[in-house]
Amino acid sequence: MAMDPKDIDALIVAAQGGDREAFAAVVVDLYPQLAGFLAFHAPTPELMDEVVQASFVTAFEKVSDYK
């Protein structure tokens, strides 16, 4: 079951403070939703994996911008 958006917000705030485990919890929670969505749009499973990975890397790099 997916986390409540308020829980995700709290984890992102913790990640902004340097808590990598909090960001990992967000990834674990959101991965199935993102991968499921992309499975219908990516031409191959390999490309889906690459896009999911790139998405989470970008989110991690930009976590300080989250409001």
FIFI-13749 format. One record per atom (N, C-alpha, C): residue in three letters; atom name; x, y, z. Coordinates in steps of 0.1 Angstrom, whole numbers, plus 5000, padded with zeros to 4 digits. Each point is the difference from the previous one (the first is absolute). Layout:
<pts>
Ala CA X Y Z
...
</pts>
This chain:
<pts>
Met N 5009 4988 5000
Met CA 4991 5012 5000
Met C 5009 5012 5000
Ala N 4997 5010 4992
Ala CA 5008 5012 4998
Ala C 4998 5009 5013
Met N 5011 5007 5002
Met CA 5000 5009 5011
Met C 4991 5012 4997
Asp N 4995 5006 5011
Asp CA 4992 5013 4999
Asp C 5010 5011 4996
Pro N 4995 5009 4991
Pro CA 5008 5011 4996
Pro C 5007 5008 5011
Lys N 4993 5001 5011
Lys CA 5006 5007 5012
Lys C 5013 4993 5005
Asp N 4999 4986 5000
Asp CA 5011 4992 5004
Asp C 5012 5002 4990
Ile N 4997 5000 4988
Ile CA 5010 5002 4990
Ile C 5007 5014 5001
Asp N 4991 5010 5003
Asp CA 5006 5014 5002
Asp C 5009 5000 5012
Ala N 4996 4993 5011
Ala CA 5009 5000 5012
Ala C 5013 4992 4996
Leu N 5000 4990 4993
Leu CA 5012 4993 4996
Leu C 5009 5009 4991
Ile N 4994 5007 4991
Ile CA 5007 5009 4991
Ile C 5007 5011 5009
Val N 4993 5006 5009
Val CA 5006 5010 5009
Val C 5012 4993 5008
Ala N 4999 4988 5004
Ala CA 5011 4993 5007
Ala C 5011 4998 4990
Ala N 4997 4997 4988
Ala CA 5010 4998 4990
Ala C 5008 5013 4997
Gln N 4992 5011 5000
Gln CA 5007 5013 4998
Gln C 5010 5003 5011
Gly N 4998 4994 5012
Gly CA 5009 5001 5011
Gly C 5011 4990 4999
Gly N 5001 4992 4990
Gly CA 5011 4991 4998
Gly C 4996 4985 5004
Asp N 4988 4997 5003
Asp CA 4996 4987 5004
Asp C 4998 4991 4987
Arg N 5010 4993 4996
Arg CA 4999 4992 4988
Arg C 4990 4988 5001
Glu N 4999 4995 5012
Glu CA 4990 4990 5003
Glu C 4986 5004 4997
Ala N 4997 5013 5003
Ala CA 4987 5006 4998
Ala C 4997 5000 4985
Phe N 5010 5004 4992
Phe CA 4998 5001 4986
Phe C 4999 4986 4994
Ala N 5007 4990 5005
Ala CA 4999 4986 4996
Ala C 4986 4995 5003
Ala N 4994 5004 5011
Ala CA 4986 4996 5003
Ala C 4990 5006 4990
Val N 5003 5012 4995
Val CA 4991 5006 4990
Val C 5002 4992 4987
Val N 5012 4996 4996
Val CA 5002 4993 4988
Val C 4993 4986 5001
Val N 5001 4993 5011
Val CA 4994 4987 5002
Val C 4985 5002 4998
Asp N 4994 5011 5006
Asp CA 4986 5002 4999
Asp C 4995 5003 4986
Leu N 5007 5009 4993
Leu CA 4996 5005 4987
Leu C 5004 4991 4988
Tyr N 5010 4992 5002
Tyr CA 5005 4992 4989
Tyr C 4989 4992 4993
Pro N 4992 4993 5007
Pro CA 4989 4992 4993
Pro C 4991 5008 4991
Gln N 4996 5012 5005
Gln CA 4991 5009 4993
Gln C 5007 5005 4987
Leu N 5012 5005 5002
Leu CA 5007 5006 4988
Leu C 5003 4989 4990
Ala N 5005 4988 5005
Ala CA 5004 4989 4990
Ala C 4987 4995 4993
Gly N 4989 4999 5008
Gly CA 4988 4996 4994
Gly C 4995 5009 4989
Phe N 5001 5013 5003
Phe CA 4996 5010 4990
Phe C 5009 4999 4987
Leu N 5013 5000 5003
Leu CA 5009 4999 4988
Leu C 5000 4987 4993
Ala N 4995 4989 5006
Ala CA 4999 4988 4993
Ala C 4991 5000 4988
Phe N 4990 5009 5001
Phe CA 4991 5002 4989
Phe C 5005 5009 4989
His N 5010 5008 5003
His CA 5005 5010 4991
His C 5013 4998 4994
Ala N 5009 4993 5007
Ala CA 5013 4997 4995
Ala C 5000 4988 4990
Pro N 5008 5001 4990
Pro CA 4999 4989 4990
Pro C 5007 4987 5004
Thr N 5008 5001 5010
Thr CA 5007 4988 5005
Thr C 5001 5001 5016
Pro N 5001 4988 5006
Pro CA 5002 5000 5015
Pro C 5013 5007 5004
Glu N 5010 4998 4991
Glu CA 5013 5006 5003
Glu C 4999 5015 5000
Leu N 4993 5006 4991
Leu CA 4998 5014 4999
Leu C 4992 5005 5012
Met N 4990 4992 5004
Met CA 4992 5004 5012
Met C 5009 5001 5012
Asp N 5009 4990 5002
Asp CA 5009 5000 5011
Asp C 5009 5012 5000
Glu N 5005 5004 4988
Glu CA 5009 5011 4999
Glu C 4993 5013 5003
Val N 4987 5002 4996
Val CA 4993 5012 5003
Val C 4996 5001 5015
Val N 4997 4989 5006
Val CA 4997 4999 5014
Val C 5012 5004 5008
Gln N 5011 4994 4997
Gln CA 5013 5003 5006
Gln C 5004 5015 4999
Ala N 4999 5005 4987
Ala CA 5003 5014 4998
Ala C 4991 5010 5007
Ser N 4987 4996 5001
Ser CA 4991 5008 5008
Ser C 5003 5001 5014
Phe N 5004 4989 5006
Phe CA 5003 5001 5015
Phe C 5014 5006 5002
Val N 5009 4999 4991
Val CA 5013 5007 5001
Val C 4997 5015 4999
Thr N 4992 5004 4991
Thr CA 4997 5014 4999
Thr C 4993 5006 5012
Ala N 4991 4992 5005
Ala CA 4992 5004 5012
Ala C 5010 5002 5012
Phe N 5010 4990 5001
Phe CA 5009 5001 5011
Phe C 5009 5013 4998
Glu N 5004 5002 4988
Glu CA 5009 5012 4997
Glu C 4992 5013 5003
Lys N 4987 5000 4998
Lys CA 4992 5012 5001
Lys C 4992 5001 5013
Val N 5003 4991 5009
Val CA 4992 4999 5012
Val C 4999 5013 5008
Ser N 5011 5007 4999
Ser CA 5000 5013 5008
Ser C 4990 5010 4994
Asp N 4996 4998 4987
Asp CA 4990 5009 4994
Asp C 4986 4997 5004
Tyr N 4997 4989 5006
Tyr CA 4987 4996 5003
Tyr C 4994 5009 5010
Lys N 4987 5004 4998
Lys CA 4993 5009 5009
Lys C 4987 4994 5004
</pts>
